[in-house]
Amino acid sequence: MLAGRKIVHVDMDAFYASVEQRDDPALRGRPVVVAWRGRRSVVCAASYEARKFGVRSAMAALTAERLCPHAIFIPPDFTRYRAASQAARRIFEEHTDLIEPLSLDEAYLDVTENKSGLPTATRVAKAIREKIRQELNLTASAGVAPNKFLAKIASDWKKPDGLFVIQPDEVEAFLEPLPVGRIPGVGKVMETKLRELSLATVGALRHQSLSELEGRFGRYGARLYELARGIDHNPVVTGRPSKQISKEDTFERDLPLEDLSEIIRELAAKVWKASQGSGRIGHTVVLKLKTSGFAIMTRSLTLAQPPSSGEELAAIALSLRERVDVSARPLFRLAGVGLSNFRDDEEPQFPLFRDEVQETSEAAALSLPSQEQETRPGASG
């Protein structure tokens, strides 16, 4: 079963920062932080020289500046980053058409049968990394494994500029000592819960029965049961559409809820325009708010009939605002509006309200889960 597929996960190293260092020789070997300067800005990327000082992506730019005062801050240039990403994609296509991009800097490739005639997935990964180095003057790390879950873990194993292979007969020994935090979907809250149950490693999790995990964690418990055994049946999906079109904005100063009406209307208008351009009709409207303390609040409503206009979308988003508890009179630093549950998505329809209030770090709460995002320059996250 594990030997059925050959998956490569390619992850460009410190991608945005590496493009900047490639294009400006004066930046090579120096700590580069890709971010707008400003009180509300966050780091888009950090070179490995900057990471030595603790600078990380999604960190507040002011924190990065404090950790590395001599860092060179570069405003992001997504046009150049997209061009480099497309060039890498063309290299991938020399080997397979089964490519699932996750972002500009990483993708899954199914090379079970590759176009280049190379005998192993490892050879394919080596060829891709070498060509990226030669043609793009950039480096990429790669993981090779029997499935997507394992390939993604493997690509991070020898970063930067590394290659790591997990053979089918090595899966159990590789997974056994891993901390549970390495499993996709296991964030800090879930990791704490698992540790409280003495399930700190994948090996410990592996000894739990399916019924035990489902009893504690519901449907995700079944996923944990499979991943602890290295099982992941998810195929590489090409041309995956975005599950949500969203726009968001971070404010120059924190605002009370009652002052957000015009901002929400503007965001809804942008979402409507983007959805019309995509030709897709969404049934679920999402309002996202981030407090000054970085708590995320989302409210959503799924409709039997989708919004028929931008005005209707705005009205629904504004109505969702009424379901936010303001008894503590919080101030908000960010608002977002999203449209999801598209007709062409193979997702179940949810006919009722679904509320979620989540305490989260800024790094985990930068945006609505979408490929259609907008933040004001100088004021990200």
C-alpha positions in Angstrom: 0.0 0.0 0.0 2.7 2.5 1.0 4.8 1.6 -2.1 2.0 2.5 -4.5 3.0 6.1 -5.1 6.2 8.1 -5.5 5.7 11.6 -4.2 8.2 14.5 -4.2 7.6 17.6 -2.1 9.7 20.6 -3.3 10.1 23.5 -1.0 12.1 26.6 -2.2 14.5 27.8 0.5 13.7 31.1 2.1 12.1 31.9 -1.2 11.3 35.6 -1.3 14.5 36.5 0.6 16.6 34.2 -1.7 15.2 35.9 -4.8 16.2 39.3 -3.4 19.7 38.0 -2.6 20.0 36.5 -6.1 19.0 39.7 -7.8 21.1 42.0 -5.7 24.6 40.6 -5.0 25.1 43.2 -2.2 22.5 41.3 -0.2 24.2 37.9 -0.3 25.4 36.6 3.0 23.6 39.4 4.8 20.4 39.2 7.0 17.6 40.1 4.7 14.0 40.5 5.9 11.2 40.8 3.3 8.7 43.1 4.9 7.2 46.5 4.8 8.4 48.6 7.6 5.6 49.8 9.9 4.0 49.2 13.3 1.6 46.7 11.9 3.7 44.9 9.3 4.8 41.3 9.5 7.7 39.4 8.0 6.9 37.8 4.7 10.3 35.9 4.6 13.7 36.0 6.2 17.0 34.8 4.9 18.9 32.2 6.7 21.3 34.8 7.9 18.4 36.6 9.6 16.9 33.4 11.0 20.1 32.9 13.1 18.8 35.8 15.2 15.4 34.2 15.6 13.6 36.1 12.8 10.8 34.1 11.3 8.1 34.5 8.7 4.8 35.9 10.1 6.7 37.6 13.0 5.9 41.2 13.6 8.4 43.4 11.7 9.1 45.4 14.8 10.0 42.2 16.7 12.3 41.2 13.8 14.0 44.6 13.9 14.5 44.2 17.6 16.0 40.7 17.2 18.3 41.7 14.3 18.8 45.5 14.3 21.3 45.3 11.4 18.9 43.4 9.2 18.1 44.8 5.7 14.4 45.3 5.2 13.2 44.8 1.6 9.6 45.5 0.6 8.1 42.4 -1.1 8.0 42.3 -4.9 5.5 39.6 -5.7 5.8 40.1 -9.5 9.4 38.8 -9.3 8.5 36.0 -6.9 5.7 34.8 -9.2 8.1 34.8 -12.2 10.6 32.7 -10.3 7.8 30.4 -9.1 6.5 29.9 -12.7 10.1 29.2 -13.8 10.3 26.4 -11.2 6.9 25.1 -12.3 8.3 24.7 -15.8 11.1 22.6 -14.5 8.6 20.4 -12.6 6.6 20.0 -15.8 9.6 18.4 -17.5 9.1 15.4 -15.2 5.4 15.2 -14.5 2.0 16.8 -15.2 0.8 15.8 -11.7 1.7 19.0 -9.8 -0.2 20.4 -6.9 1.1 23.9 -5.9 0.6 24.8 -2.3 2.0 28.3 -2.6 4.5 30.2 -4.7 7.4 28.3 -3.1 6.2 24.7 -2.6 4.5 22.0 -4.5 3.7 18.3 -4.5 4.7 16.2 -7.5 3.5 12.7 -8.3 6.4 11.0 -10.1 5.1 7.5 -9.9 5.5 7.6 -13.6 7.7 10.4 -14.7 8.1 11.9 -18.2 11.9 12.2 -18.0 12.5 8.4 -17.9 14.5 8.5 -14.7 14.5 5.2 -12.8 13.6 6.5 -9.3 11.8 9.4 -7.6 15.1 10.2 -5.9 16.8 10.8 -9.2 13.9 13.0 -10.3 14.2 15.1 -7.1 17.9 15.4 -7.6 17.4 16.5 -11.3 14.8 19.1 -10.3 17.0 20.6 -7.5 20.0 20.7 -9.8 18.2 22.5 -12.6 16.7 25.0 -10.2 20.2 25.8 -9.0 21.6 26.1 -12.5 18.8 27.9 -14.3 17.3 30.0 -11.5 20.3 30.4 -9.2 18.2 29.4 -6.3 18.1 26.4 -4.0 15.3 24.0 -3.1 14.9 21.3 -0.6 13.0 18.1 -1.5 11.4 15.2 0.3 10.7 11.9 -1.4 8.2 9.4 0.1 5.3 7.1 -0.6 2.7 9.8 0.1 2.1 13.5 0.6 2.2 13.5 4.4 5.6 11.9 4.6 7.1 13.8 1.6 6.3 17.1 3.3 7.9 16.1 6.5 10.9 14.8 4.6 11.4 18.1 2.6 12.0 19.9 5.9 14.4 17.3 7.2 17.6 18.6 5.7 16.8 22.3 5.0 18.2 24.3 3.5 19.3 22.9 0.2 18.7 19.3 1.2 17.2 16.1 0.0 15.7 13.4 2.3 14.2 10.1 1.2 11.8 7.9 3.2 11.6 4.5 1.7 8.4 2.4 2.2 10.1 0.0 4.5 11.5 2.9 6.6 8.2 4.6 7.5 7.5 3.0 10.9 11.1 3.6 12.2 11.1 7.2 10.9 7.8 8.1 12.4 8.1 6.4 15.8 10.3 9.0 17.6 8.8 12.1 16.0 7.0 14.6 18.2 3.3 14.8 17.5 3.6 18.4 16.6 5.1 17.3 13.3 1.8 15.9 12.2 -0.3 18.2 9.9 -3.1 19.8 11.8 -1.6 19.3 15.2 -1.1 22.8 16.4 -0.1 24.0 19.9 -3.5 23.4 21.4 -3.8 19.9 20.1 -0.2 19.1 20.9 -0.8 20.2 24.5 -3.9 18.0 24.7 -2.0 15.0 23.3 0.9 15.5 25.7 -1.6 15.6 28.6 -2.7 12.2 27.5 1.0 11.0 27.5 0.9 11.0 23.7 4.0 13.2 23.0 5.4 11.1 20.1 4.0 9.5 17.0 5.0 6.2 18.4 2.9 6.7 21.5 0.0 7.8 19.3 0.5 4.7 17.2 -0.4 2.5 20.2 -3.9 4.1 20.5 -6.8 2.3 18.9 -9.0 3.8 16.3 -12.0 3.8 18.7 -10.0 5.6 21.4 -8.8 8.3 19.1 -12.2 8.8 17.5 -13.8 8.9 20.9 -11.5 11.7 22.0 -11.1 13.7 18.8 -14.0 12.7 16.6 -13.3 12.6 12.8 -9.8 14.0 13.3 -9.0 11.1 15.6 -9.4 8.8 12.6 -6.9 11.0 10.7 -4.5 10.8 13.6 -4.8 7.1 13.6 -3.8 6.9 9.9 -1.0 9.4 10.0 0.6 7.8 13.0 0.9 4.7 10.8 2.2 6.7 7.8 -1.1 6.2 5.9 -2.2 9.1 3.6 -4.4 8.2 0.6 -4.7 11.9 -0.6 -3.7 12.1 -4.2 -1.8 15.0 -5.8 -4.5 17.2 -7.2 -3.8 19.4 -10.2 -5.7 22.6 -10.8 -7.2 22.7 -7.3 -9.5 25.7 -7.1 -9.4 28.0 -4.1 -12.0 27.0 -1.5 -12.5 30.6 -0.5 -12.2 34.0 -2.1 -11.5 36.5 0.6 -10.2 40.0 1.2 -8.9 41.4 4.4 -7.5 44.7 5.7 -5.4 45.6 8.7 -6.1 49.0 10.2 -3.6 51.8 11.0 -5.1 51.9 14.5 -7.4 49.6 16.4 -11.1 50.3 15.9 -14.3 49.5 17.8 -16.8 47.2 16.1 -19.3 49.9 15.3 -16.7 51.7 13.2 -16.1 48.8 10.8 -19.2 49.2 8.6 -17.6 51.0 5.6 -14.5 48.8 5.8 -16.7 45.6 5.7 -18.7 47.0 2.7 -15.5 47.8 0.8 -14.1 44.3 1.5 -17.4 42.7 0.4 -17.3 44.7 -2.9 -13.8 43.4 -3.6 -14.8 39.8 -2.8 -17.8 40.1 -5.1 -15.8 41.4 -7.9 -13.2 38.6 -7.5 -15.9 36.0 -7.4 -17.6 37.3 -10.5 -14.2 37.2 -12.3 -13.8 33.6 -11.3 -17.3 32.6 -12.5 -17.9 30.7 -9.3 -20.9 31.1 -6.9 -20.4 30.8 -3.2 -23.1 29.9 -0.7 -21.2 30.6 2.5 -20.4 34.2 3.7 -17.6 34.5 6.3 -16.7 37.5 8.5 -13.3 37.4 10.1 -12.2 39.8 12.9 -8.9 40.0 14.7 -8.8 41.8 18.1 -6.0 44.0 19.3 -5.0 41.0 21.4 -4.7 38.9 18.3 -7.8 36.7 19.1 -9.5 35.6 15.9 -13.3 35.7 15.7 -15.1 34.2 12.6 -18.8 34.2 11.9 -20.3 32.5 8.9 -23.7 31.9 7.3 -24.5 29.3 4.6 -27.4 30.2 2.4 -29.8 28.1 0.4 -29.4 30.6 -2.4 -26.1 32.5 -2.8 -25.8 36.3 -2.7 -27.1 37.8 -5.9 -25.1 41.1 -5.7 -22.2 42.8 -3.9 -24.7 44.8 -1.9 -26.4 41.6 -0.7 -23.0 40.1 0.2 -22.1 43.3 2.2 -25.5 43.2 4.0 -24.9 39.6 5.1 -21.4 40.3 6.2 -22.7 43.3 8.2 -25.4 41.1 9.8 -22.7 38.6 10.9 -21.1 41.4 12.8 -24.2 41.5 15.1 -23.3 38.0 16.3 -20.0 39.1 17.7 -19.9 39.4 21.5 -18.8 43.0 22.4 -19.6 42.8 26.1 -15.9 43.4 26.8 -15.8 46.2 24.2 -12.8 44.8 22.3 -11.0 46.9 19.7 -10.1 45.3 16.4 -7.0 45.5 14.2 -8.2 43.5 11.2 -11.4 42.6 9.3 -11.9 40.2 6.5 -14.8 39.1 4.3 -14.9 35.7 2.5 -17.1 33.7 0.2 -16.8 29.9 0.1 -18.8 26.7 -0.4 -18.7 27.1 -4.1 -21.0 25.0 -6.4 -18.1 23.4 -8.1 -16.5 22.4 -4.7 -17.2 18.8 -3.7 -18.0 19.8 -0.2 -21.1 19.2 1.9 -23.6 22.0 2.3 -24.1 23.3 5.8 -27.6 24.7 6.2 -27.0 26.3 9.7 -24.9 29.0 11.3 -21.5 28.0 12.4 -19.7 30.1 14.9 -16.1 29.9 16.0 -14.1 31.9 18.4 -10.4 31.1 18.4 -7.5 32.3 20.5 -4.5 32.1 18.3 -1.1 33.5 17.7 -0.5 36.2 15.1 1.5 33.7 13.0 -1.4 31.4 12.7 -3.9 34.1 12.1 -2.6 36.1 9.2 -5.4 35.6 6.8 -8.5 33.8 5.7 -7.6 30.5 4.1 -7.6 31.7 0.5 -5.5 32.4 -2.5 -7.3 35.6 -3.0 -6.1 37.9 -0.2 -5.4 41.5 0.2 -3.6 43.5 2.9 -2.7 47.1 2.9 1.0 47.7 2.2 2.8 48.5 5.5 0.0 47.0 7.5 0.0 43.3 7.2 -1.5 40.9 9.7 
